[in-house]
Amino acid sequence: MPIREFTDSSGTSWLVWATIPPSAGVLGAMRGGWLTFESSVVRRRLLPIPTGWEDASAAKLDLLCRAATPVRRTPPGGFEPMDSDTAEH
């Protein structure tokens, strides 16, 4: 599984990787997986996984990250969308 590291235009460092859930684990659009973006402050999710993300420039990853939905951990380790007003970089 490729993991990329990049710094966005505001200077925040991110890790990004493709998350592919077990086929029985999720339904609908998430079944095909998503890109996970993680900084020291927030985690984001973008679906579907864009073709060629592994070779994308830092500028392209920055754009994809900005389009991703902030998520937060919820017990027992799942994630749910966050209100965009409370999301930080």
C-alpha positions as CSV (number, residue, x, y, z in Angstrom):
1,M,0.0,0.0,0.0
2,P,1.6,3.3,-1.1
3,I,1.8,6.0,1.5
4,R,2.7,9.5,0.4
5,E,3.8,12.5,2.5
6,F,3.3,16.1,1.3
7,T,3.1,19.6,2.7
8,D,0.1,21.7,1.7
9,S,0.1,25.3,0.6
10,S,-0.4,26.5,4.3
11,G,2.7,24.5,5.5
12,T,0.8,21.5,7.1
13,S,2.4,18.1,6.7
14,W,0.1,15.3,5.6
15,L,0.2,11.5,5.1
16,V,-2.1,10.1,2.4
17,W,-3.0,6.5,1.6
18,A,-5.7,4.5,0.0
19,T,-8.1,2.7,2.4
20,I,-9.8,-0.3,1.0
21,P,-12.3,-1.8,3.4
22,P,-13.3,-5.5,3.5
23,S,-16.1,-6.0,1.0
24,A,-18.5,-7.0,3.8
25,G,-17.5,-4.0,5.9
26,V,-19.2,-1.1,4.2
27,L,-22.0,-0.4,1.7
28,G,-22.6,2.0,-1.1
29,A,-20.0,4.4,-2.5
30,M,-17.5,3.6,0.3
31,R,-17.2,0.0,-0.8
32,G,-14.6,0.9,-3.4
33,G,-12.5,2.6,-0.8
34,W,-11.2,6.2,-0.2
35,L,-8.1,8.2,0.2
36,T,-7.2,9.0,3.8
37,F,-5.4,12.3,4.5
38,E,-4.0,12.6,8.0
39,S,-2.2,15.6,9.6
40,S,-1.3,16.0,13.3
41,V,-4.6,17.7,13.8
42,V,-7.3,16.3,11.5
43,R,-8.1,13.3,9.3
44,R,-9.9,13.6,6.0
45,R,-11.5,11.2,3.6
46,L,-12.0,11.5,-0.2
47,L,-14.0,9.1,-2.3
48,P,-13.8,7.6,-4.7
49,I,-10.0,7.0,-4.9
50,P,-8.7,9.2,-7.8
51,T,-6.8,7.4,-10.5
52,G,-3.1,8.3,-10.4
53,W,-3.0,9.8,-6.9
54,E,0.2,7.7,-6.1
55,D,2.1,9.8,-8.6
56,A,0.4,13.1,-8.2
57,S,2.4,16.3,-7.4
58,A,2.2,17.9,-3.9
59,A,0.0,20.6,-5.5
60,K,-2.5,18.0,-6.8
61,L,-2.5,16.2,-3.4
62,D,-3.2,19.6,-1.8
63,L,-6.2,20.1,-4.0
64,L,-7.5,16.6,-3.3
65,C,-7.0,17.1,0.4
66,R,-9.0,20.3,0.3
67,A,-11.8,18.5,-1.4
68,A,-11.8,15.7,1.2
69,T,-14.3,15.5,4.0
70,P,-13.0,15.9,7.6
71,V,-13.7,12.9,9.8
72,R,-13.3,12.2,13.5
73,R,-12.9,9.0,15.4
74,T,-16.0,7.6,17.0
75,P,-16.1,4.6,19.3
76,P,-15.2,1.8,18.6
77,G,-12.6,3.2,16.2
78,G,-14.9,4.2,13.3
79,F,-15.1,7.6,11.6
80,E,-17.9,10.0,10.9
81,P,-18.0,13.3,8.9
82,M,-17.2,16.4,10.9
83,D,-19.0,19.7,10.5
84,S,-16.8,21.8,8.1
85,D,-17.0,24.7,10.6
86,T,-15.1,22.7,13.2
87,A,-12.4,21.3,10.9
88,E,-8.9,22.5,11.1
89,H,-5.8,21.8,9.0
